[in-house]
Amino acid sequence: MLKSLFRRAAAAVGLGALFVGAPATAKAPQQARPALWKVSDADTTIYLFGTIHLLPEKYQWRTAKFDEAVNTSHQLVVETIVDEKNPTSIMSAMTSLAFNTPNLPPLIDRVPPPARPKLTAAIKKSGFPPQAFDRMETWAAAFILLGNQYRDMNLKGDEGVETVLRQNFTSAGKPIGELETNLQQFSFFDALPEKAQVALLEGAADDSRAAEEEFHGMLKAWSKGDVRAIARTFDRDLANSPELANALLHARNANWSKWIEQRMGQPGAVMIAVGAGHLAGPDSVIAQLQRDGYRVQRVQ
């Protein structure tokens, strides 16, 4: 289950967009309606939109109601800004953390013997020399190897929701902000115990057919706005990893809900676009805002 969650978590950070290859087309449901909420008062409106960061090419997910929210918003805020055309910033953030542990064993020796054939095959498929992985901390190697699965699924970073929205807001001359820096996002993985990092590595070397089935299941739930299905998936995958649950979801959701509450003190309209898993379930940003007394209205 932790392996499945890693695929979602990596896409949430956005690093996967740097390693995907040529896209394929996929049809969205005729009535694709991803969930959209808003919290507002007399002079402030904040829209909350749960996203999927990597999508197939030409996947139709926008609606008239969503576009109205975009057009009336004065600012876009995303988890972190990933510039796929100029990846220097995010790669610098990653390398600043990925090589800080001396005398690491070879990467292949960090996984149990039964997992080594798949890892060997994944390393070969990546095109990176094996020696390059041996110096990396385990979580960083997992991120790079996850690119194999994204390429096999024909996902494309510049078709992802955040990338499209950033282009829209930039073209309109509207500002774009981020809730976390690239370095902060990688630091969540860097702080994980080695056992958890090894599980991430095994997940990155898994058969891409399982990853594709899992992705399309989440894509279907997202397109239908089925927040309960998204929450069930994350709850199941996180059940055996409280460290990952806290690092990737609970602590961040708490921070983001406080940011929103502070932003409510300023006038204007803002579109916040974050991974769909952060807006689903009992510890979601939505739930925390409601517990703090805010009325969160679902508008799609």
URBEL-V224047 format. One record per helix or strand. SS is the DSSP state (2 for helix, 1 for strand). FROM is the first residue (numbers start at 1). LEN is the number of residues. If there is no record, write none. Layout:
<<SS	FROM	LEN> <SS	FROM	LEN>>
This chain:
<<2	2	12> <2	15	4> <1	25	1> <1	36	5> <1	44	8> <1	55	1> <1	57	1> <2	64	9> <1	75	4> <2	88	11> <2	107	4> <2	113	14> <2	130	5> <2	138	15> <1	156	1> <2	157	3> <2	161	11> <1	175	4> <2	182	9> <2	194	11> <2	208	16> <2	227	12> <2	242	22> <1	268	8> <2	276	4> <2	285	7> <1	296	3>>
